[in-house]
Amino acid sequence: MSKAHRGKPLRETPNSSRGSCPSCKRTGIKVVYDLEVAGAKTKVCKQCKAKAKT
């Protein structure tokens, strides 16, 4: 089973998909999960994606 959020596909993205999460303001974290906030799609970290699910 493939792992979409690690490995070669992430290394091909700018800065290896690392940056600051717009939701929790953490820096140097993988920002690869799509989340719709106020009608706009943004990329958030794994922890914020889990919080939004509940």
C-alpha positions in Angstrom: 0.0 0.0 0.0 1.4 3.4 -0.9 2.3 6.1 1.5 1.2 9.3 -0.1 2.4 11.7 2.5 6.1 10.8 2.7 9.0 9.8 0.5 9.7 10.7 -3.1 6.5 12.7 -4.0 7.2 15.0 -1.0 10.8 15.5 -2.0 9.7 16.7 -5.4 7.6 19.5 -3.9 9.1 22.9 -2.9 10.9 22.8 0.4 9.8 19.1 0.8 6.3 20.3 1.8 7.7 21.7 5.0 6.5 25.1 6.2 4.3 26.7 8.8 0.8 25.5 9.4 -1.7 28.3 9.0 -4.0 26.8 11.6 -1.7 26.1 14.6 1.3 28.3 13.5 3.9 25.6 14.0 7.0 26.0 11.9 9.1 23.4 10.1 6.3 20.9 9.9 4.9 18.9 7.0 2.0 20.8 5.5 0.4 18.3 3.1 -3.2 17.7 4.1 -6.0 19.6 2.3 -8.6 21.3 4.5 -11.4 23.6 3.5 -11.6 26.7 5.8 -14.2 29.4 5.2 -14.7 28.2 1.6 -10.9 28.3 0.8 -8.7 25.2 0.5 -5.5 25.3 2.5 -2.8 22.9 3.4 -2.5 22.0 7.1 -0.4 19.7 9.3 -1.4 16.2 10.4 -2.5 17.3 13.9 -4.8 20.0 12.6 -6.3 17.6 10.1 -7.1 15.2 12.9 -8.6 18.0 15.0 -10.9 19.1 12.2 -12.1 15.6 11.7 -13.7 15.4 15.2 
